[in-house]
Amino acid sequence: MKLLADSIVDWGALLDVIWISAVAGLAIAAVLGLGIVSSLRAQDTEGTTALGLNAVTVISVLLVGAALVTGIIFLIDK
């Protein structure tokens, strides 16, 4: 059965967008969650452990920022 939208919609490309968006969304959420947890744990510790946890927080914030910039660049280019 052929749908009316088949002539307009590229279903393969649509499924690719859904798949990539789901994976990217989960990855970004996991990195952001790691940054939040490390930030909260850094408040309860001292010394080099706190320094390491703060470094993890900074790196996770930079990664999430890079993901946002990459997404915006892809939106502008299309």
HTML snippet that shows the backbone in 3Dmol.js (N, CA, C, O; Angstrom):
<script src="https://3Dmol.org/build/3Dmol-min.js"></script>
<div id="view" style="width:600px;height:400px;position:relative"></div>
<script>
const pdb = `
ATOM      1  N   MET A   1       0.844  -1.179   0.000  1.00  0.00           N
ATOM      2  CA  MET A   1       0.000   0.000   0.000  1.00  0.00           C
ATOM      3  C   MET A   1       0.889   1.242   0.000  1.00  0.00           C
ATOM      4  O   MET A   1       1.730   1.408   0.884  1.00  0.00           O
ATOM      5  N   LYS A   2       0.710   2.077  -0.953  1.00  0.00           N
ATOM      6  CA  LYS A   2       1.511   3.292  -1.079  1.00  0.00           C
ATOM      7  C   LYS A   2       0.759   4.460  -0.448  1.00  0.00           C
ATOM      8  O   LYS A   2      -0.406   4.718  -0.750  1.00  0.00           O
ATOM      9  N   LEU A   3       1.469   5.157   0.439  1.00  0.00           N
ATOM     10  CA  LEU A   3       0.881   6.303   1.106  1.00  0.00           C
ATOM     11  C   LEU A   3       1.052   7.556   0.259  1.00  0.00           C
ATOM     12  O   LEU A   3       1.928   7.622  -0.604  1.00  0.00           O
ATOM     13  N   LEU A   4       0.220   8.531   0.510  1.00  0.00           N
ATOM     14  CA  LEU A   4       0.298   9.792  -0.200  1.00  0.00           C
ATOM     15  C   LEU A   4       1.617  10.519   0.111  1.00  0.00           C
ATOM     16  O   LEU A   4       2.162  11.220  -0.741  1.00  0.00           O
ATOM     17  N   ALA A   5       2.111  10.345   1.318  1.00  0.00           N
ATOM     18  CA  ALA A   5       3.334  11.036   1.731  1.00  0.00           C
ATOM     19  C   ALA A   5       4.591  10.402   1.147  1.00  0.00           C
ATOM     20  O   ALA A   5       5.666  10.997   1.220  1.00  0.00           O
ATOM     21  N   ASP A   6       4.479   9.205   0.569  1.00  0.00           N
ATOM     22  CA  ASP A   6       5.659   8.535   0.031  1.00  0.00           C
ATOM     23  C   ASP A   6       6.338   9.337  -1.070  1.00  0.00           C
ATOM     24  O   ASP A   6       7.554   9.249  -1.236  1.00  0.00           O
ATOM     25  N   SER A   7       5.581  10.105  -1.812  1.00  0.00           N
ATOM     26  CA  SER A   7       6.188  10.896  -2.873  1.00  0.00           C
ATOM     27  C   SER A   7       6.884  12.145  -2.344  1.00  0.00           C
ATOM     28  O   SER A   7       7.672  12.764  -3.059  1.00  0.00           O
ATOM     29  N   ILE A   8       6.601  12.518  -1.106  1.00  0.00           N
ATOM     30  CA  ILE A   8       7.166  13.734  -0.523  1.00  0.00           C
ATOM     31  C   ILE A   8       8.261  13.417   0.502  1.00  0.00           C
ATOM     32  O   ILE A   8       9.278  14.108   0.552  1.00  0.00           O
ATOM     33  N   VAL A   9       8.062  12.393   1.305  1.00  0.00           N
ATOM     34  CA  VAL A   9       8.934  12.106   2.437  1.00  0.00           C
ATOM     35  C   VAL A   9       9.955  11.036   2.060  1.00  0.00           C
ATOM     36  O   VAL A   9       9.602  10.003   1.490  1.00  0.00           O
ATOM     37  N   ASP A  10      11.210  11.289   2.379  1.00  0.00           N
ATOM     38  CA  ASP A  10      12.268  10.291   2.260  1.00  0.00           C
ATOM     39  C   ASP A  10      12.340   9.570   3.603  1.00  0.00           C
ATOM     40  O   ASP A  10      12.991  10.041   4.535  1.00  0.00           O
ATOM     41  N   TRP A  11      11.666   8.423   3.693  1.00  0.00           N
ATOM     42  CA  TRP A  11      11.516   7.716   4.955  1.00  0.00           C
ATOM     43  C   TRP A  11      12.856   7.237   5.513  1.00  0.00           C
ATOM     44  O   TRP A  11      13.047   7.223   6.729  1.00  0.00           O
ATOM     45  N   GLY A  12      13.772   6.850   4.650  1.00  0.00           N
ATOM     46  CA  GLY A  12      15.092   6.415   5.113  1.00  0.00           C
ATOM     47  C   GLY A  12      15.851   7.548   5.789  1.00  0.00           C
ATOM     48  O   GLY A  12      16.458   7.357   6.842  1.00  0.00           O
ATOM     49  N   ALA A  13      15.814   8.728   5.178  1.00  0.00           N
ATOM     50  CA  ALA A  13      16.487   9.884   5.771  1.00  0.00           C
ATOM     51  C   ALA A  13      15.817  10.293   7.074  1.00  0.00           C
ATOM     52  O   ALA A  13      16.495  10.697   8.019  1.00  0.00           O
ATOM     53  N   LEU A  14      14.499  10.192   7.135  1.00  0.00           N
ATOM     54  CA  LEU A  14      13.776  10.530   8.357  1.00  0.00           C
ATOM     55  C   LEU A  14      14.150   9.585   9.490  1.00  0.00           C
ATOM     56  O   LEU A  14      14.351  10.024  10.622  1.00  0.00           O
ATOM     57  N   LEU A  15      14.245   8.291   9.195  1.00  0.00           N
ATOM     58  CA  LEU A  15      14.651   7.328  10.223  1.00  0.00           C
ATOM     59  C   LEU A  15      16.093   7.563  10.664  1.00  0.00           C
ATOM     60  O   LEU A  15      16.416   7.366  11.836  1.00  0.00           O
ATOM     61  N   ASP A  16      16.967   7.981   9.744  1.00  0.00           N
ATOM     62  CA  ASP A  16      18.339   8.313  10.111  1.00  0.00           C
ATOM     63  C   ASP A  16      18.376   9.498  11.078  1.00  0.00           C
ATOM     64  O   ASP A  16      19.134   9.488  12.048  1.00  0.00           O
ATOM     65  N   VAL A  17      17.569  10.503  10.816  1.00  0.00           N
ATOM     66  CA  VAL A  17      17.518  11.670  11.696  1.00  0.00           C
ATOM     67  C   VAL A  17      17.009  11.272  13.078  1.00  0.00           C
ATOM     68  O   VAL A  17      17.550  11.725  14.087  1.00  0.00           O
ATOM     69  N   ILE A  18      15.990  10.440  13.138  1.00  0.00           N
ATOM     70  CA  ILE A  18      15.449   9.995  14.418  1.00  0.00           C
ATOM     71  C   ILE A  18      16.492   9.214  15.193  1.00  0.00           C
ATOM     72  O   ILE A  18      16.677   9.440  16.388  1.00  0.00           O
ATOM     73  N   TRP A  19      17.177   8.295  14.522  1.00  0.00           N
ATOM     74  CA  TRP A  19      18.190   7.458  15.168  1.00  0.00           C
ATOM     75  C   TRP A  19      19.342   8.319  15.703  1.00  0.00           C
ATOM     76  O   TRP A  19      19.738   8.176  16.859  1.00  0.00           O
ATOM     77  N   ILE A  20      19.870   9.196  14.875  1.00  0.00           N
ATOM     78  CA  ILE A  20      21.003  10.033  15.275  1.00  0.00           C
ATOM     79  C   ILE A  20      20.594  10.990  16.401  1.00  0.00           C
ATOM     80  O   ILE A  20      21.374  11.217  17.325  1.00  0.00           O
ATOM     81  N   SER A  21      19.409  11.539  16.338  1.00  0.00           N
ATOM     82  CA  SER A  21      18.940  12.451  17.378  1.00  0.00           C
ATOM     83  C   SER A  21      18.793  11.743  18.716  1.00  0.00           C
ATOM     84  O   SER A  21      19.144  12.298  19.757  1.00  0.00           O
ATOM     85  N   ALA A  22      18.279  10.525  18.692  1.00  0.00           N
ATOM     86  CA  ALA A  22      18.113   9.768  19.940  1.00  0.00           C
ATOM     87  C   ALA A  22      19.467   9.452  20.569  1.00  0.00           C
ATOM     88  O   ALA A  22      19.651   9.627  21.773  1.00  0.00           O
ATOM     89  N   VAL A  23      20.405   8.992  19.764  1.00  0.00           N
ATOM     90  CA  VAL A  23      21.729   8.657  20.289  1.00  0.00           C
ATOM     91  C   VAL A  23      22.435   9.906  20.805  1.00  0.00           C
ATOM     92  O   VAL A  23      23.013   9.885  21.892  1.00  0.00           O
ATOM     93  N   ALA A  24      22.394  10.984  20.043  1.00  0.00           N
ATOM     94  CA  ALA A  24      23.046  12.226  20.466  1.00  0.00           C
ATOM     95  C   ALA A  24      22.401  12.782  21.727  1.00  0.00           C
ATOM     96  O   ALA A  24      23.101  13.251  22.625  1.00  0.00           O
ATOM     97  N   GLY A  25      21.092  12.735  21.803  1.00  0.00           N
ATOM     98  CA  GLY A  25      20.401  13.230  22.991  1.00  0.00           C
ATOM     99  C   GLY A  25      20.767  12.457  24.235  1.00  0.00           C
ATOM    100  O   GLY A  25      20.993  13.050  25.290  1.00  0.00           O
ATOM    101  N   LEU A  26      20.831  11.130  24.126  1.00  0.00           N
ATOM    102  CA  LEU A  26      21.224  10.319  25.276  1.00  0.00           C
ATOM    103  C   LEU A  26      22.676  10.566  25.662  1.00  0.00           C
ATOM    104  O   LEU A  26      22.996  10.621  26.849  1.00  0.00           O
ATOM    105  N   ALA A  27      23.551  10.714  24.684  1.00  0.00           N
ATOM    106  CA  ALA A  27      24.963  10.958  24.975  1.00  0.00           C
ATOM    107  C   ALA A  27      25.155  12.319  25.650  1.00  0.00           C
ATOM    108  O   ALA A  27      25.910  12.433  26.616  1.00  0.00           O
ATOM    109  N   ILE A  28      24.479  13.338  25.146  1.00  0.00           N
ATOM    110  CA  ILE A  28      24.594  14.670  25.746  1.00  0.00           C
ATOM    111  C   ILE A  28      24.040  14.670  27.166  1.00  0.00           C
ATOM    112  O   ILE A  28      24.625  15.282  28.059  1.00  0.00           O
ATOM    113  N   ALA A  29      22.924  13.994  27.379  1.00  0.00           N
ATOM    114  CA  ALA A  29      22.344  13.920  28.718  1.00  0.00           C
ATOM    115  C   ALA A  29      23.275  13.185  29.684  1.00  0.00           C
ATOM    116  O   ALA A  29      23.400  13.573  30.845  1.00  0.00           O
ATOM    117  N   ALA A  30      23.924  12.128  29.206  1.00  0.00           N
ATOM    118  CA  ALA A  30      24.852  11.376  30.063  1.00  0.00           C
ATOM    119  C   ALA A  30      26.074  12.220  30.429  1.00  0.00           C
ATOM    120  O   ALA A  30      26.515  12.207  31.579  1.00  0.00           O
ATOM    121  N   VAL A  31      26.616  12.947  29.464  1.00  0.00           N
ATOM    122  CA  VAL A  31      27.787  13.794  29.742  1.00  0.00           C
ATOM    123  C   VAL A  31      27.410  14.922  30.694  1.00  0.00           C
ATOM    124  O   VAL A  31      28.167  15.235  31.614  1.00  0.00           O
ATOM    125  N   LEU A  32      26.264  15.527  30.487  1.00  0.00           N
ATOM    126  CA  LEU A  32      25.815  16.590  31.381  1.00  0.00           C
ATOM    127  C   LEU A  32      25.558  16.046  32.790  1.00  0.00           C
ATOM    128  O   LEU A  32      25.903  16.695  33.777  1.00  0.00           O
ATOM    129  N   GLY A  33      24.964  14.879  32.883  1.00  0.00           N
ATOM    130  CA  GLY A  33      24.743  14.250  34.185  1.00  0.00           C
ATOM    131  C   GLY A  33      26.048  13.945  34.900  1.00  0.00           C
ATOM    132  O   GLY A  33      26.153  14.132  36.112  1.00  0.00           O
ATOM    133  N   LEU A  34      27.046  13.474  34.153  1.00  0.00           N
ATOM    134  CA  LEU A  34      28.358  13.217  34.736  1.00  0.00           C
ATOM    135  C   LEU A  34      28.965  14.509  35.280  1.00  0.00           C
ATOM    136  O   LEU A  34      29.562  14.511  36.357  1.00  0.00           O
ATOM    137  N   GLY A  35      28.813  15.589  34.548  1.00  0.00           N
ATOM    138  CA  GLY A  35      29.329  16.880  35.011  1.00  0.00           C
ATOM    139  C   GLY A  35      28.637  17.357  36.272  1.00  0.00           C
ATOM    140  O   GLY A  35      29.285  17.896  37.169  1.00  0.00           O
ATOM    141  N   ILE A  36      27.338  17.167  36.352  1.00  0.00           N
ATOM    142  CA  ILE A  36      26.588  17.596  37.536  1.00  0.00           C
ATOM    143  C   ILE A  36      26.992  16.773  38.751  1.00  0.00           C
ATOM    144  O   ILE A  36      27.209  17.318  39.833  1.00  0.00           O
ATOM    145  N   VAL A  37      27.092  15.464  38.572  1.00  0.00           N
ATOM    146  CA  VAL A  37      27.469  14.590  39.687  1.00  0.00           C
ATOM    147  C   VAL A  37      28.884  14.909  40.163  1.00  0.00           C
ATOM    148  O   VAL A  37      29.138  14.976  41.365  1.00  0.00           O
ATOM    149  N   SER A  38      29.798  15.104  39.223  1.00  0.00           N
ATOM    150  CA  SER A  38      31.180  15.406  39.634  1.00  0.00           C
ATOM    151  C   SER A  38      31.267  16.765  40.323  1.00  0.00           C
ATOM    152  O   SER A  38      32.073  16.942  41.236  1.00  0.00           O
ATOM    153  N   SER A  39      30.458  17.714  39.902  1.00  0.00           N
ATOM    154  CA  SER A  39      30.443  19.015  40.560  1.00  0.00           C
ATOM    155  C   SER A  39      29.930  18.902  41.993  1.00  0.00           C
ATOM    156  O   SER A  39      30.490  19.504  42.908  1.00  0.00           O
ATOM    157  N   LEU A  40      28.879  18.138  42.179  1.00  0.00           N
ATOM    158  CA  LEU A  40      28.329  17.962  43.527  1.00  0.00           C
ATOM    159  C   LEU A  40      29.284  17.195  44.433  1.00  0.00           C
ATOM    160  O   LEU A  40      29.408  17.511  45.616  1.00  0.00           O
ATOM    161  N   ARG A  41      29.953  16.196  43.888  1.00  0.00           N
ATOM    162  CA  ARG A  41      30.913  15.442  44.705  1.00  0.00           C
ATOM    163  C   ARG A  41      32.158  16.266  45.015  1.00  0.00           C
ATOM    164  O   ARG A  41      32.777  16.072  46.061  1.00  0.00           O
ATOM    165  N   ALA A  42      32.534  17.177  44.129  1.00  0.00           N
ATOM    166  CA  ALA A  42      33.706  18.024  44.374  1.00  0.00           C
ATOM    167  C   ALA A  42      33.475  18.950  45.562  1.00  0.00           C
ATOM    168  O   ALA A  42      34.426  19.332  46.243  1.00  0.00           O
ATOM    169  N   GLN A  43      32.223  19.312  45.815  1.00  0.00           N
ATOM    170  CA  GLN A  43      31.918  20.182  46.946  1.00  0.00           C
ATOM    171  C   GLN A  43      32.133  19.482  48.278  1.00  0.00           C
ATOM    172  O   GLN A  43      32.366  20.135  49.294  1.00  0.00           O
ATOM    173  N   ASP A  44      32.055  18.137  48.278  1.00  0.00           N
ATOM    174  CA  ASP A  44      32.193  17.377  49.515  1.00  0.00           C
ATOM    175  C   ASP A  44      33.605  16.862  49.758  1.00  0.00           C
ATOM    176  O   ASP A  44      33.868  16.262  50.801  1.00  0.00           O
ATOM    177  N   THR A  45      34.520  17.085  48.814  1.00  0.00           N
ATOM    178  CA  THR A  45      35.878  16.570  48.965  1.00  0.00           C
ATOM    179  C   THR A  45      36.876  17.717  48.939  1.00  0.00           C
ATOM    180  O   THR A  45      36.537  18.862  48.641  1.00  0.00           O
ATOM    181  N   GLU A  46      38.123  17.370  49.263  1.00  0.00           N
ATOM    182  CA  GLU A  46      39.195  18.363  49.270  1.00  0.00           C
ATOM    183  C   GLU A  46      40.415  17.804  48.562  1.00  0.00           C
ATOM    184  O   GLU A  46      40.519  16.599  48.333  1.00  0.00           O
ATOM    185  N   GLY A  47      41.320  18.678  48.225  1.00  0.00           N
ATOM    186  CA  GLY A  47      42.600  18.263  47.670  1.00  0.00           C
ATOM    187  C   GLY A  47      42.535  17.902  46.205  1.00  0.00           C
ATOM    188  O   GLY A  47      41.764  18.476  45.435  1.00  0.00           O
ATOM    189  N   THR A  48      43.369  16.927  45.829  1.00  0.00           N
ATOM    190  CA  THR A  48      43.484  16.564  44.417  1.00  0.00           C
ATOM    191  C   THR A  48      42.232  15.866  43.900  1.00  0.00           C
ATOM    192  O   THR A  48      41.943  15.912  42.705  1.00  0.00           O
ATOM    193  N   THR A  49      41.498  15.228  44.788  1.00  0.00           N
ATOM    194  CA  THR A  49      40.248  14.596  44.350  1.00  0.00           C
ATOM    195  C   THR A  49      39.249  15.654  43.888  1.00  0.00           C
ATOM    196  O   THR A  49      38.594  15.490  42.859  1.00  0.00           O
ATOM    197  N   ALA A  50      39.138  16.723  44.643  1.00  0.00           N
ATOM    198  CA  ALA A  50      38.234  17.815  44.259  1.00  0.00           C
ATOM    199  C   ALA A  50      38.704  18.467  42.965  1.00  0.00           C
ATOM    200  O   ALA A  50      37.888  18.836  42.121  1.00  0.00           O
ATOM    201  N   LEU A  51      40.020  18.609  42.806  1.00  0.00           N
ATOM    202  CA  LEU A  51      40.563  19.189  41.586  1.00  0.00           C
ATOM    203  C   LEU A  51      40.225  18.317  40.379  1.00  0.00           C
ATOM    204  O   LEU A  51      39.852  18.833  39.325  1.00  0.00           O
ATOM    205  N   GLY A  52      40.353  17.011  40.527  1.00  0.00           N
ATOM    206  CA  GLY A  52      40.010  16.089  39.442  1.00  0.00           C
ATOM    207  C   GLY A  52      38.532  16.127  39.107  1.00  0.00           C
ATOM    208  O   GLY A  52      38.155  16.109  37.936  1.00  0.00           O
ATOM    209  N   LEU A  53      37.695  16.179  40.131  1.00  0.00           N
ATOM    210  CA  LEU A  53      36.255  16.245  39.893  1.00  0.00           C
ATOM    211  C   LEU A  53      35.857  17.560  39.226  1.00  0.00           C
ATOM    212  O   LEU A  53      34.970  17.584  38.372  1.00  0.00           O
ATOM    213  N   ASN A  54      36.508  18.643  39.615  1.00  0.00           N
ATOM    214  CA  ASN A  54      36.232  19.927  38.957  1.00  0.00           C
ATOM    215  C   ASN A  54      36.689  19.907  37.509  1.00  0.00           C
ATOM    216  O   ASN A  54      36.057  20.518  36.648  1.00  0.00           O
ATOM    217  N   ALA A  55      37.790  19.203  37.235  1.00  0.00           N
ATOM    218  CA  ALA A  55      38.252  19.076  35.846  1.00  0.00           C
ATOM    219  C   ALA A  55      37.238  18.298  35.013  1.00  0.00           C
ATOM    220  O   ALA A  55      36.980  18.647  33.861  1.00  0.00           O
ATOM    221  N   VAL A  56      36.668  17.253  35.588  1.00  0.00           N
ATOM    222  CA  VAL A  56      35.631  16.478  34.889  1.00  0.00           C
ATOM    223  C   VAL A  56      34.422  17.365  34.609  1.00  0.00           C
ATOM    224  O   VAL A  56      33.823  17.280  33.537  1.00  0.00           O
ATOM    225  N   THR A  57      34.067  18.206  35.561  1.00  0.00           N
ATOM    226  CA  THR A  57      32.943  19.135  35.369  1.00  0.00           C
ATOM    227  C   THR A  57      33.210  20.098  34.215  1.00  0.00           C
ATOM    228  O   THR A  57      32.345  20.312  33.366  1.00  0.00           O
ATOM    229  N   VAL A  58      34.401  20.671  34.188  1.00  0.00           N
ATOM    230  CA  VAL A  58      34.737  21.624  33.125  1.00  0.00           C
ATOM    231  C   VAL A  58      34.737  20.939  31.767  1.00  0.00           C
ATOM    232  O   VAL A  58      34.217  21.487  30.795  1.00  0.00           O
ATOM    233  N   ILE A  59      35.315  19.748  31.692  1.00  0.00           N
ATOM    234  CA  ILE A  59      35.365  19.018  30.424  1.00  0.00           C
ATOM    235  C   ILE A  59      33.958  18.664  29.944  1.00  0.00           C
ATOM    236  O   ILE A  59      33.668  18.763  28.752  1.00  0.00           O
ATOM    237  N   SER A  60      33.084  18.253  30.861  1.00  0.00           N
ATOM    238  CA  SER A  60      31.723  17.896  30.451  1.00  0.00           C
ATOM    239  C   SER A  60      30.949  19.132  29.972  1.00  0.00           C
ATOM    240  O   SER A  60      30.173  19.042  29.021  1.00  0.00           O
ATOM    241  N   VAL A  61      31.150  20.264  30.613  1.00  0.00           N
ATOM    242  CA  VAL A  61      30.488  21.491  30.169  1.00  0.00           C
ATOM    243  C   VAL A  61      30.993  21.894  28.785  1.00  0.00           C
ATOM    244  O   VAL A  61      30.211  22.322  27.937  1.00  0.00           O
ATOM    245  N   LEU A  62      32.298  21.757  28.556  1.00  0.00           N
ATOM    246  CA  LEU A  62      32.852  22.072  27.241  1.00  0.00           C
ATOM    247  C   LEU A  62      32.318  21.131  26.163  1.00  0.00           C
ATOM    248  O   LEU A  62      32.033  21.566  25.047  1.00  0.00           O
ATOM    249  N   LEU A  63      32.180  19.850  26.489  1.00  0.00           N
ATOM    250  CA  LEU A  63      31.641  18.890  25.521  1.00  0.00           C
ATOM    251  C   LEU A  63      30.187  19.186  25.174  1.00  0.00           C
ATOM    252  O   LEU A  63      29.795  19.113  24.009  1.00  0.00           O
ATOM    253  N   VAL A  64      29.393  19.517  26.177  1.00  0.00           N
ATOM    254  CA  VAL A  64      27.987  19.852  25.919  1.00  0.00           C
ATOM    255  C   VAL A  64      27.895  21.142  25.108  1.00  0.00           C
ATOM    256  O   VAL A  64      27.067  21.247  24.203  1.00  0.00           O
ATOM    257  N   GLY A  65      28.731  22.113  25.423  1.00  0.00           N
ATOM    258  CA  GLY A  65      28.758  23.345  24.640  1.00  0.00           C
ATOM    259  C   GLY A  65      29.153  23.101  23.192  1.00  0.00           C
ATOM    260  O   GLY A  65      28.572  23.679  22.274  1.00  0.00           O
ATOM    261  N   ALA A  66      30.152  22.234  22.993  1.00  0.00           N
ATOM    262  CA  ALA A  66      30.571  21.890  21.631  1.00  0.00           C
ATOM    263  C   ALA A  66      29.455  21.182  20.879  1.00  0.00           C
ATOM    264  O   ALA A  66      29.278  21.402  19.681  1.00  0.00           O
ATOM    265  N   ALA A  67      28.701  20.331  21.571  1.00  0.00           N
ATOM    266  CA  ALA A  67      27.576  19.644  20.931  1.00  0.00           C
ATOM    267  C   ALA A  67      26.501  20.644  20.513  1.00  0.00           C
ATOM    268  O   ALA A  67      25.913  20.516  19.439  1.00  0.00           O
ATOM    269  N   LEU A  68      26.246  21.632  21.359  1.00  0.00           N
ATOM    270  CA  LEU A  68      25.250  22.648  21.020  1.00  0.00           C
ATOM    271  C   LEU A  68      25.693  23.486  19.825  1.00  0.00           C
ATOM    272  O   LEU A  68      24.896  23.765  18.929  1.00  0.00           O
ATOM    273  N   VAL A  69      26.954  23.884  19.812  1.00  0.00           N
ATOM    274  CA  VAL A  69      27.463  24.673  18.697  1.00  0.00           C
ATOM    275  C   VAL A  69      27.420  23.863  17.406  1.00  0.00           C
ATOM    276  O   VAL A  69      27.054  24.387  16.354  1.00  0.00           O
ATOM    277  N   THR A  70      27.791  22.592  17.483  1.00  0.00           N
ATOM    278  CA  THR A  70      27.740  21.721  16.306  1.00  0.00           C
ATOM    279  C   THR A  70      26.317  21.594  15.790  1.00  0.00           C
ATOM    280  O   THR A  70      26.095  21.644  14.580  1.00  0.00           O
ATOM    281  N   GLY A  71      25.354  21.432  16.678  1.00  0.00           N
ATOM    282  CA  GLY A  71      23.962  21.353  16.271  1.00  0.00           C
ATOM    283  C   GLY A  71      23.483  22.619  15.601  1.00  0.00           C
ATOM    284  O   GLY A  71      22.768  22.565  14.601  1.00  0.00           O
ATOM    285  N   ILE A  72      23.872  23.760  16.146  1.00  0.00           N
ATOM    286  CA  ILE A  72      23.464  25.034  15.557  1.00  0.00           C
ATOM    287  C   ILE A  72      24.101  25.209  14.170  1.00  0.00           C
ATOM    288  O   ILE A  72      23.459  25.705  13.245  1.00  0.00           O
ATOM    289  N   ILE A  73      25.346  24.805  14.040  1.00  0.00           N
ATOM    290  CA  ILE A  73      26.017  24.902  12.736  1.00  0.00           C
ATOM    291  C   ILE A  73      25.301  24.022  11.697  1.00  0.00           C
ATOM    292  O   ILE A  73      25.107  24.440  10.555  1.00  0.00           O
ATOM    293  N   PHE A  74      24.917  22.817  12.095  1.00  0.00           N
ATOM    294  CA  PHE A  74      24.189  21.945  11.169  1.00  0.00           C
ATOM    295  C   PHE A  74      22.835  22.541  10.789  1.00  0.00           C
ATOM    296  O   PHE A  74      22.399  22.408   9.646  1.00  0.00           O
ATOM    297  N   LEU A  75      22.170  23.193  11.736  1.00  0.00           N
ATOM    298  CA  LEU A  75      20.886  23.824  11.424  1.00  0.00           C
ATOM    299  C   LEU A  75      21.053  24.986  10.457  1.00  0.00           C
ATOM    300  O   LEU A  75      20.238  25.173   9.554  1.00  0.00           O
ATOM    301  N   ILE A  76      22.094  25.754  10.644  1.00  0.00           N
ATOM    302  CA  ILE A  76      22.317  26.911   9.766  1.00  0.00           C
ATOM    303  C   ILE A  76      22.704  26.457   8.367  1.00  0.00           C
ATOM    304  O   ILE A  76      22.268  27.062   7.387  1.00  0.00           O
ATOM    305  N   ASP A  77      23.513  25.406   8.249  1.00  0.00           N
ATOM    306  CA  ASP A  77      23.974  24.947   6.933  1.00  0.00           C
ATOM    307  C   ASP A  77      22.886  24.304   6.097  1.00  0.00           C
ATOM    308  O   ASP A  77      22.979  24.323   4.870  1.00  0.00           O
ATOM    309  N   LYS A  78      21.886  23.750   6.693  1.00  0.00           N
ATOM    310  CA  LYS A  78      20.851  23.026   5.928  1.00  0.00           C
ATOM    311  C   LYS A  78      19.822  23.951   5.452  1.00  0.00           C
ATOM    312  O   LYS A  78      18.872  23.531   4.791  1.00  0.00           O
TER     313      LYS A  78
END
`;
const viewer = $3Dmol.createViewer("view");
viewer.addModel(pdb, "pdb");
viewer.setStyle({}, {cartoon: {color: "spectrum"}});
viewer.zoomTo();
viewer.render();
</script>
